[in-house]
Amino acid sequence: MSTATVGRVPGSPWRGLSPTVWVLVMARAVNRIGAFTLPFLGVVLTVEFGASLGQTGLILALFGVATIPSRLLGGQLADRLGRRRTIVLGLVGCAVAQTWIAVSGELWSAVLATLLLGLVFEIYEPPSQATIADVTDAVDRPAAYGLLSAAMAAAGVLAGLLAAALSHWDLRWLFVADAVTCTACAVLVARALPADGRRDRGRVAGAKVWRDRRLLLLLASGTVFATIYMQLVIGIPLTLLEQGLPEYGAGFVLAVSAVTMIVAQRLLRLQHLDDFRALTIGYVLVGVGLVVSAFAHTLIVFLAAAVLWSLGELFLLTRYLTLASGLAPDHARGRYLAVFGLSWGIATAIAPLTVTRLLESFGPAGLWLSTAAVAAALAGLQPWFRTRLAPA
């Protein structure tokens, strides 16, 4: 585990990263550009297939539940089958499911396709993250994961523009476009990433991932962060509506957030910070941004808040992945990252409930001040986490 780092050569934080990292980042960015269908899935089920709102909610809930075993399966296959094969398998599975949704003629067919999409949706995440850890030294992992985050943020902005263009046509074309980008990503990975080596089945089977208390503690901490992150994604648009601001303001906020993460990757020199000091700074920045959001009444103030909490998220996203990959032995890295990644599935289920309840009961100020208090508590707890997550 990387708890301390030494300075790197001045210049770009990404200089010297393995070509494998760049190939994987490029492939994931291509895939992310096409991954704009999920927000439209509920609309397609309702408009194209005639599902009621209640049925649509149930179908989307089933999709969300299916993504949890999907990530665990991705971790198992990454360690047993190999990183490259698992990434390709997951992407091809997504392409098949997306195509199935696009060509479905009946609701039952679309439901089965949606369930399949959930079961394959997260397969490529653990091997992607594990591959980056496999080919980088501990000192370089924050930069490598930061590059992945920056590329995904940039691709997300392009995805929104592409979705806006295609949504004027038949909505099913969104799923066709996503299937095409998944296939393109799979081809790039299959041709450009190193071939999978032989796996030591005895070592792979012998790893007791769920018995590592450090991993479970990191999972708990990461789940809190992921919940804060998802609360921002869900809660900021609702807060803007509560404040009487235009609906398009949420798009500006999310765009500023993405640009902040991209620019900050280039400008900030963070390698000299150890992981826990970086996490402390990250939570402080997120907390300050949340406090500003609590008292914001104009779009310009919300944009300023977005810069603050986006800078904090940059610290947190990169260092949590660095810690999770560092805890894992090489032969179990896929499963360790899969278990840690469950934090996002849990947060996705929790955040809609906490946002709506707090917003309804206490208004925007109550929602964001209480969330800021949680961020402050996590910042103060980092010395305690340092001692508990020290190498065994």
N, C-alpha and C positions, 0 to 999 in steps of 0.2 A: 504493500500500500504506500502510496506517495503522500507523506505528511510534510515533507519539506522538499523544496526544489531549489536548484541553483540557477543563476542567470543564464540566459541564452545569448547567442550572438545578436547584436543590435540589428534592427531592421524588421522585416515582416515577421509576425509571430508564427507564420506558416512556412517560413523558409526551412528547407531541409526535411519536411515531412515526406514519408514514403509515397512513391507513386500509387501504391495500392490505396492509400487514404484518398488521394485526389480522384481516382477512378470511382471509388465507392461514393464519395461526396457528389460527383457529377451524376452518377446513376440515380442516387436518391433524390437529387434536385429535379431530374427529369421526371421521376415518378411523382414528386410533390407537385409539380406544375399541373399534372393531370388529376391530382387527388382533390378535386373540388366537388365531388359528387355527394359526399355525405350530407352536407347541409340541405341538398335538394332531394334526398331520399324520401323524406316524409311527404314532400310536395308531390313527387312522382307516385307514391303509393296512394295518395288521396285523389289526385287529379286524373292520373292515367289509369289506375286500377280500381277506382271507386271505393277505397277503404274509408271507413268512418274515422273520425278523430281518435276514438277509443281504440279501434283496431290498429291504427297507425302507431299510436303510443306503445301498444303491446309489442308490435313487430320491431320497433326501434329498441325497445328494452331487451328483447331477445337477441338482437344484434349485439348490444352492449355486453350482455352476459357471455355471448359466444366468443368475444374478443379475449376474455380472461384465459380460458384453456388454449386459445390460439397462441398467446405469448409463451405460455409454458411449453407447448409443443415446439415452438421455435427454438427455445433454449435446449430442449432435449435433442432435437435433430441437429442443432449446431454442433454439439459435442459428440454426437454419435455418427452422424452422416457426413458432417463437414460444413464449413461456413458457406462456401460458394454454392454447393448443391441446395442448401436450405434456403438461401436468399432467392435463388432462381425458382425453387418450388413454390415459395410464398408468393412471389410476384406473378408467376403463371397462374396460380390459384386465384389471385385477385382478378386477373384478366378474364379468366373463365367465368367467374361469378358476375363481374360487371357486364360481360356480354350476355349472360343469361338473363339478367335483369332487363337489358335493353330489348331483347327479342321476346320476352314473356308476353303472352296474350291474356293470361288469367291471373287473378290475385294470388291463388295458391302457388302458382309457378314463381311469381315474384317473391313470395314469402320464403320459399325454399332457397331461391337464389340469394336472398338477403341473409339467411342463416348461414349459407355456405361462405358468403363474403365475410361474415363475422368470424367464422372458424379459421379463415386463412389470413385475415386482415393484419394480424400482428406477428405472423410467422417470421418475417424478414427482419424485425427489429433487433432481437437478441444477437443473431449472427452478424448483423451490420455493426453493432456496437462492439461485439467481441473481436471482430476483424481489425477494427481500429486499434484496440488494445494489443492485439497480437503483434502488430507491425510497428508499434511505437514504444519508445522508452517512457518510463513513468513521468519524466520531466516534460515530455512533449504531449502528453495526453490532454491536458487542459486546452492547448492550442488546437489539437486535432478535433476534439469534440466541439470546440468553439467554431472551427471551420464548418463542421457539419451543421451546427445550429444557425450560423450565418447564411449558409447556402439554402437551408430549408426556409429561413425567413424571407430571403429574396425570392425564392421560388413560390412562396405563399402569396406574395404580392402579385406575381405574374399569374398565378392560378386564379386569383380573384378577378383579374381583368379578362382572362379567357372564359371564366364562368359567366361573366356579365355578357360577353359577346355571344356565346353559344346558347344561353338561356332564352334568347329571343326566338330560337327555333324550337323544334320538338325537344323536350327535356331529355328524352332517351339518348339524344346525341351526346349528352354529357357523359353518360356511362360508356358509350362507344369510345369517346376520346380518352377516358381514363383507362380503358382496356388497352388501347394502343400504346399509351405511355408506359403502362406496366410491362407490356411485352417488350418495348424498346429498352426499358431498364433491365429486364431479364437478359436480353441478348447482350447488352453491354457488359453486365456482370459476368456472364458465362464466357465471354471472349477475352475480357481484360483482367479479371482477378486471377491470382495464382490458383493453380489446381489444389484441391484438397489432398492433404497427405493421409497416411494411414492413421487410424485412431486406435489407441490402446484400450480395447473394450473393458479390460479388467480395471484399469484406473478410472475410466469413465463411469462404470457401474458402481465403483466403490465410494465415489464422492457423496457425502451426506450433506447436501446443500441446506436442507431445512433444519439441520442441527447446529448450524453456525449462528450463534447468538449475535455476533457482530453484524451479520447480514440482516437479521431480523430487526435489530435496533436501527440500522441504516434504512431499512424498509419503512419503519414507523416514522422516522424523521423525514424521509423523502415523500411519504404520503401527505404529511402536513404541508410541505412545500408545494406538491402537486395540487393539493386542494386550494391553496392560495392562488396558484396560477390559474386554475380552472374557474375560480370565483371571479377573477379579473376578466377572463374571456366571456363569461356568462353575465356577470354583473355590471360591467361598464356600459354596455348598450342599454340595459334596463335603467341604470342610473341616469343616463342622458335623457331618456324619456321622462323619468320622474322630475327632472329639472326643467322640462319643457324645451329641450334642445332638439335640433333636427335629427332625424333618424340616420342621415348620411354621416353624422358626426362620428359614429362608431367606426365607420370605415377609415376616417382620417386618423382616429386614435390608434387603430390597429396598424395602419401604414406607418405612422410615426414610431410605433413600437418596433416594427420590423427594421426600419431604417436605422434606428438607434443601435440595435444589436449588431447590424452589419458594420456600421461606421466604428462603433466602439471596439470591435474585434481588431480593427486596423490601428487604432490610436492608442489603446491601453496596453501597457506592458505589465502583465499580471504574473509572469512566471516566477518572480522572486517571492511571491506570497505562498505560504503553505496552504493546504486545503482548508483547514479550519478557520484560519484568519480570513481567507477569501469568502468563506460561507458567512462569517460574522458581518463582513462589509456588505455582502449581498443582501442579507436580511435587514440590515439597517437602511440600505437604499430602498428596498421594497417597502419597508415600514414608513419611511418618510413620504414616498410616493402615495401610499395609501392614505396617510393623514391629509395630504394635499387634496386627494380625490374626495375625502369626506367633506371638505368645506368648499369645493369647487362649484361654481355656478355658471361659468362661461366655458366655451369650448377651448379657448386658448389656455386656460388653467388646467383643464383635463389633459391637454397635449403636453404641458409641462410635467404634470404628474406621470404621464406615460413614459417620458424620457427617464425619470427617476426609477420607476419600478422596472422598466425594461433593462436598465443598467444592472439593477440588482438581480434580475432573472438571469442575465448573462453570467454573473459570478456563480449563481446557484446551479444552473443547468450543467455547466461544464465540470464543476467540482464534484457534484453528486455522482456523475458518471465516472469520473476519475477514481473516486473512492470505491465505488461498487466494483469496477474492473480490477482495482488493486487488491481488494479482499480475496479475489478468486484465484485458485490455482489454475494453471494454464488449461488443464484437461476438463475443468468444470466452469470455465468462464461464461459460456453461453447460458448455462442454467442459472448461475449467479445473477447475470444481468436480466434474465427473464423474471426471476423472483423479484428483484428490485423494481423492474418495470411494472409489476402489478400495482405499484403506487398510483400509476396513472389511471388504471381501470377503476380502482377504489375511489380516487378523487373525482373521476367523471360521474360516478354514482352519487357521491356525497354533495358536491358543489351545487348542483341545481336546487337541492333541498335547503342547504344553508343560506344560499343567496336569497331565495324567494321568502323564506321564513324571516330572516333578519331584515330584509328590505320592507316587508309588509309590517313587521312589528316595530321597527326602530328607524326606518327611513334610511337614506343613503349614508348619513353621518354615522348611524349606529352600525351599519354593515361594514363600512371601511375602517372605522376606529377599532371595532372589535377584531377585525382581521389584522390591523396594524399591531394590536397588542400581542397577538399570536406570533407575528414576525419578530417583535421585540423580544419575546420570551425565547424564541429559537436562537436569536443572536446571543443572548446572555448564556445559553446552555452550551455553546460550542466548546468551551474548555472542558466541560463534563463529557461531551461526546468524544473529545480528543483522547481522554484517558480510557474510555470504554471501547473505542475502536482501534486502539493501538494493536500492532501485530501480536498474535498469540505466541 
